[in-house]
Amino acid sequence: MKKNKTPPLAPEFPNAPGAQAAWRLFEACQHIGSTYPIASFLTSLYNAHYARPDAFLLCRRIGDDEFDDVMAVMKWFREARPGGFDLHYIFGSTGDAVMFDLMDRFGYWPLSNSD
């Protein structure tokens, strides 16, 4: 599995607890052995056509810290400013590339097969 460094948060998000939690989840997908439930969760927030998180796996198969981060991101999305925003915005102009990389590495969007 290819590992790319998780970019820093965009300037407008460094103090947002939900963005910080999302960043930690992206980072977990770089370093933890089996993070498919987390990757599915993050992908679903980008585009639910590619992945739908499994609540059982999120509840039972990830660590307490990651579970708390999932809950923080969900709460943040519920309380989002009017009109909302998309998850990839937390990385600014590199957000789409971060999502495409995650989706490709976890098989949610086969970029490597579309060359």
Secondary structure, 3 states (H helix, E strand, C coil): CCCCCCCCCCCCCCCCHHHHHHHHHHHHHHHCCCCHHHHHHHHHHHCCCCCCCCHHHHHHCCCHHHHHHHHHHHHHHHCCCCCCCCHHHHHHHHHHHHHHHHHHHCCCCCHHHCC
